């Protein structure tokens, strides 16, 4: 699916949120989803995200995704390419079982192996958390961006978190220095690989962000700055050894890539602190577009899921947004007031979606 024009061609849903059991066929370029607030527009975008990644962008609690009195939910879909290839996928969940993932009729054991088969990029109306929120949001943004381009990185993150949890448990036990030293070595090796992958991605991503930010904030000097918790010249294994006694006191690992952050500087001042509401929104939009452009440059055609993103943009920025994504991916745009864009239109009312 790399280096090809790939799009989501079909989806069918049952038991998901308020959506009626139904199947839909999509346009390869542009799909406009409109209807009253609360009708289910965002739920369709969420269903596409679950199909593509195995996880919602709203909650980590799968039982919250079940429709009223639904015993389970099922989301299935097909993607097609310009080279006449076709892929099928399915996600199934019931409270009595774990979630099941299927790709081309084969069950996939873990979400980490399933996620990312379809490169979706979610744009929300007021998702300023990545700019104005705590560091965890920015780490999650970078980690998911890298993982969309590398299953190996997703595996590394999963293994690192397991090792970190085990080390934290050891820190809370008396003694055990020899065992800690063994786990420290494994943790340091994996931390080095994670840092290398992040920085490799960052070099490409930063250039795309500069391009996007110059378009949306042309009058300002804006730049990104990566803030590693452990510097490049520091040996992480030595850092862990030096920090051990202090970390025993608190019962968790305080140093490492799980504490990295980045910041946006606007005219040399932290945007998170000094930026306006509007500047936060435009910077968040530039970050999301830069992520999609980085994937496009790596050979993955983005699928844009936009939830009323243009509602608070002025006309110039709205036109700029749609000009940037036109012909560069497949668009799903949900709004109570649909924009004047060409494409297939779907009307949503009380969970029923109808092509118009």
C-alpha positions in Angstrom: 0.0 0.0 0.0 3.1 2.2 -0.1 3.6 4.4 -3.1 0.1 3.8 -4.4 -3.1 5.9 -4.5 -5.2 4.1 -1.9 -8.6 5.1 -0.7 -11.4 3.8 1.6 -14.0 2.5 -0.8 -16.6 0.9 1.5 -17.6 0.6 5.1 -20.4 -1.2 6.9 -21.3 -0.7 10.6 -23.6 -2.4 13.1 -24.0 -1.8 16.8 -21.7 1.3 16.8 -22.7 4.4 18.7 -26.0 5.8 17.3 -25.3 4.7 13.8 -27.9 2.5 12.1 -26.8 -0.8 10.6 -25.8 0.2 7.1 -23.2 0.1 4.4 -21.7 3.0 2.4 -19.6 3.5 -0.7 -17.2 6.4 -0.8 -15.7 8.7 -3.4 -11.9 8.3 -3.8 -11.3 12.0 -3.4 -14.0 13.9 -1.5 -16.9 12.9 0.8 -19.0 15.5 2.5 -21.0 14.4 5.5 -23.7 16.8 6.7 -26.7 16.9 9.0 -27.9 18.4 12.3 -25.7 18.4 15.4 -25.9 15.1 17.3 -27.1 13.2 14.2 -24.0 10.9 14.0 -21.6 12.7 11.7 -18.6 12.5 14.0 -19.6 8.9 14.9 -19.0 8.0 11.2 -15.5 9.6 11.3 -14.9 7.7 14.6 -16.0 4.4 13.0 -13.5 5.0 10.1 -10.8 5.6 12.7 -11.6 2.4 14.5 -11.5 0.5 11.3 -8.1 2.0 10.3 -6.4 1.9 13.7 -8.4 -0.3 16.0 -9.0 2.5 18.4 -11.3 5.6 18.7 -10.0 9.1 18.8 -12.5 10.0 21.5 -12.1 7.2 24.2 -10.1 4.2 25.1 -13.2 2.5 26.6 -14.5 0.2 24.0 -17.8 -0.4 25.7 -18.6 3.3 25.3 -18.6 2.7 21.5 -21.6 0.2 21.7 -24.9 1.4 20.5 -27.9 1.4 22.9 -28.6 -2.2 24.0 -26.2 -3.5 21.3 -24.5 -6.7 22.4 -21.5 -6.0 20.1 -20.3 -3.7 17.4 -18.8 -4.7 14.0 -17.1 -2.4 11.5 -15.9 -3.7 8.2 -14.5 -2.0 5.2 -12.6 -2.3 1.9 -9.8 -0.2 0.5 -8.8 0.0 -3.2 -5.9 1.3 -5.1 -5.2 2.9 -8.5 -3.5 -0.4 -9.4 -6.8 -2.4 -9.0 -5.7 -3.9 -5.7 -8.2 -4.4 -2.9 -7.8 -5.0 0.9 -10.5 -5.9 3.4 -10.5 -5.3 7.2 -12.9 -5.8 10.1 -13.0 -4.9 13.8 -15.3 -6.7 16.2 -16.0 -6.0 19.9 -18.3 -7.4 22.6 -17.9 -6.9 26.3 -17.7 -10.7 26.8 -14.6 -10.9 24.5 -11.5 -9.0 23.7 -11.5 -6.9 20.5 -10.9 -8.9 17.3 -9.0 -7.5 14.3 -9.1 -9.0 10.8 -7.2 -8.1 7.7 -7.8 -9.8 4.4 -9.7 -12.5 6.3 -6.8 -13.3 8.7 -7.2 -12.5 12.4 -4.5 -10.2 13.7 -3.4 -11.0 17.2 -2.6 -7.5 18.4 -3.7 -4.0 17.7 -0.1 -2.9 17.3 0.1 -5.2 14.3 -3.2 -4.1 12.8 -3.1 -0.4 13.3 -2.0 1.8 10.5 -3.0 -0.4 7.5 -5.0 2.7 6.4 -3.3 6.1 7.1 -6.0 8.2 8.6 -5.3 11.7 9.9 -8.0 13.2 12.2 -8.6 17.0 12.4 -10.9 18.2 15.1 -12.6 21.6 15.5 -10.9 22.6 18.7 -8.1 20.2 19.4 -5.7 22.7 20.9 -4.4 20.2 23.5 -1.4 19.4 21.4 -0.3 23.0 21.5 -1.7 24.2 24.9 -2.0 20.9 26.9 0.6 19.0 28.9 3.5 17.1 27.3 1.7 13.8 27.2 -0.4 15.1 24.3 2.6 16.1 22.3 4.4 12.8 23.0 1.3 10.9 21.9 1.2 13.0 18.7 4.8 12.2 17.7 4.6 8.6 18.7 1.4 8.0 16.6 2.8 9.9 13.7 6.0 7.8 13.6 4.0 4.6 14.2 1.8 5.3 11.1 5.0 4.9 9.1 6.6 2.1 11.0 5.1 -1.0 12.6 8.5 -1.7 14.1 8.3 1.6 16.0 4.8 0.7 17.3 6.3 -2.6 18.6 9.3 -0.7 20.2 6.9 1.6 22.1 4.8 -1.3 23.3 7.9 -3.2 24.5 9.4 0.0 26.1 6.2 0.5 28.1 6.2 -3.1 29.4 9.9 -2.7 30.4 9.2 0.6 32.1 6.2 -0.8 34.1 8.4 -3.7 35.2 11.3 -1.4 36.3 8.8 0.8 38.2 7.6 -2.2 40.1 11.2 -3.2 40.9 11.9 0.4 42.2 9.1 0.0 44.7 10.5 -3.2 46.1 13.4 -3.3 48.6 16.8 -4.4 47.3 17.0 -6.0 43.8 19.8 -3.9 42.4 21.2 -6.7 40.4 17.9 -7.4 38.7 17.4 -3.6 38.2 20.7 -3.5 36.4 19.6 -6.2 33.9 16.3 -4.3 33.2 18.1 -1.0 32.9 20.3 -2.4 30.1 17.3 -3.6 28.1 15.4 -0.3 28.7 18.4 1.8 27.6 18.9 -0.2 24.4 15.2 0.3 23.4 15.2 3.9 24.5 18.1 4.6 22.1 16.2 3.0 19.2 13.1 5.0 20.0 15.0 8.3 20.2 16.7 7.5 16.9 13.4 6.9 15.2 11.8 10.0 16.6 14.6 12.3 15.6 14.8 10.8 12.1 11.0 11.5 11.7 11.4 14.9 13.4 13.9 16.1 10.7 11.4 15.4 7.9 8.4 16.6 9.9 9.9 19.9 10.9 10.4 21.0 7.3 6.8 20.3 6.5 5.7 22.1 9.6 7.7 25.2 8.5 5.9 25.2 5.1 2.4 24.8 6.7 3.0 27.4 9.4 4.3 30.0 6.9 1.0 29.7 5.1 -1.3 29.9 8.1 0.8 32.3 10.2 2.7 34.2 7.5 3.4 37.4 9.5 5.1 35.5 12.3 8.4 33.7 12.9 7.4 30.2 14.1 9.6 27.2 14.8 9.6 23.9 16.5 12.0 22.8 19.2 12.4 19.2 20.3 13.1 18.8 24.1 14.6 15.4 24.8 14.5 14.4 28.5 17.9 12.7 28.1 20.3 14.7 26.0 22.2 13.2 23.0 25.6 13.3 24.8 24.2 11.6 27.9 24.4 7.8 28.3 21.0 6.7 29.3 22.3 3.6 31.1 24.4 5.9 33.3 21.5 8.3 33.8 19.4 5.4 35.1 22.1 4.3 37.5 22.6 7.8 38.8 18.8 8.3 39.2 18.1 5.0 40.9 18.1 6.1 44.5 16.0 9.2 43.9 13.6 7.1 41.8 13.3 4.5 44.5 11.9 7.3 46.7 9.1 8.2 44.3 8.6 4.7 42.9 8.8 5.4 39.2 11.3 6.2 36.4 11.7 9.9 36.0 14.2 10.0 33.1 13.9 8.7 29.6 12.0 9.2 26.2 8.7 8.8 28.0 9.4 12.3 29.3 10.3 14.0 26.0 8.4 17.0 24.8 8.5 19.6 22.1 7.4 23.2 22.0 6.3 25.8 19.4 8.0 29.2 19.5 6.2 32.1 18.0 8.5 35.1 17.6 10.9 33.3 20.0 8.2 33.0 22.7 6.5 29.8 23.7 3.2 29.7 21.9 1.6 27.5 24.6 1.9 30.4 27.1 1.8 33.6 24.9 -0.3 32.5 21.9 -3.9 33.5 21.4 -6.8 31.1 21.0 -6.7 31.6 17.2 -2.9 31.1 17.0 -3.2 27.9 19.0 -5.8 26.6 16.5 -3.8 27.6 13.4 -0.7 26.0 14.9 -2.5 22.8 15.7 -3.8 22.7 12.2 -0.3 23.2 10.8 0.9 20.3 12.9 -1.8 18.0 11.7 -1.2 19.0 8.0 2.6 18.6 8.4 2.0 15.1 9.8 -0.1 14.2 6.7 2.5 15.8 4.4 5.3 13.8 6.0 3.3 10.6 5.4 2.7 11.7 1.8 6.4 12.3 1.2 7.1 8.8 2.6 4.7 7.2 0.0 1.5 7.0 2.0 -1.5 8.9 0.6 -3.4 10.5 3.5 -7.0 9.9 4.4 -8.2 13.2 6.0 -11.0 13.0 8.6 -12.1 16.5 9.3 -14.8 17.3 11.9 -16.0 20.9 11.1 -12.5 22.1 11.1 -13.3 25.2 9.0 -16.1 26.4 11.2 -13.9 29.0 13.0 -11.5 29.7 10.1 -11.8 32.9 8.1 -12.5 32.6 4.4 -8.8 32.9 3.4 -7.7 30.1 5.7 -10.6 27.9 4.7 -9.7 28.2 1.0 -6.1 27.6 1.9 -6.9 24.5 3.9 -8.9 22.9 1.1 -6.3 23.9 -1.6 -3.6 22.2 0.4 -5.4 18.9 0.7 -7.1 18.8 -2.7 -5.7 16.0 -4.9 -3.3 15.0 -2.1 -5.5 12.4 -0.4 -9.1 11.3 0.3 -11.2 13.7 2.3 -14.1 13.0 4.7 -15.5 16.3 5.9 -18.3 16.4 8.5 -20.2 19.6 9.2 -23.7 20.9 10.0 -23.0 23.4 7.2 -21.2 21.7 4.4 -18.6 23.6 2.4 -19.0 24.2 -1.3 -16.7 21.3 -2.3 -17.1 18.8 -5.1 -17.6 15.2 -4.1 -20.0 12.6 -2.8 -22.5 13.9 -0.2 -24.1 12.0 2.6 -26.9 13.3 4.8 -27.1 12.1 8.4 -30.2 12.1 10.5 -30.6 10.1 13.7 -27.8 7.8 12.8 -29.1 7.0 9.3 -26.7 8.0 6.5 -28.1 8.5 3.1 -26.2 9.4 -0.1 -27.7 12.5 -1.8 
